[in-house]
Amino acid sequence: MRTIKFIVVHCTATPVNTEIKNIQKYWKEQLGWKNAGYHYIIKRDGEVVQLQSEDTIANGVKGHNAESIHISYIGGIDKFNQPIDNRTPAQKHAMFDKIISLTEKYPNAKVQGHRDFPFVAKACPSFDVKTWLSEYTPDLGMAA
């Protein structure tokens, strides 16, 4: 089993209506990746889709993938390709729940955004993860 030091939050940096199969096709055909970019991806309706086993190394943050679990939401840019936190309430709820479950499984892992790693020149995930986690109050009436 891998030693997990990071739980990394991402956005797909795609239009909000992008389908997972198109993201996977891009990774394979354009980037030549054999593995997915994330372990989990969160659809607009809050459905969390596992793209690969946590034991498999994903391609989320160069130089840190062997020690990371990656979660992404579909979206993160506006119609002009500018960074924007356009997560739906369902995506926020699902993301919060997934982060909680992963931190319980990997209690020593640090939760941070892709952009919080050294030498990353991206806005991903288009919001400040640490601030959001400290301020987010889940709607307990919302189905996970």
Buried (B, 14 or more C-beta within 10 A) or exposed (E): EBEBBBBBBBBBBBBBEBEBEEBBEBBEEEEEBEBBBBBBBBBBEBEBEEBBEBEEBBBBBEEBBEBBBBBBBBBBBEEEEEBBBBBBEBBBBBBBBBBEEBBEEBEEBBBBBBBBBEEBEBBBBBBBBEEBBEEEEEEEEEEE
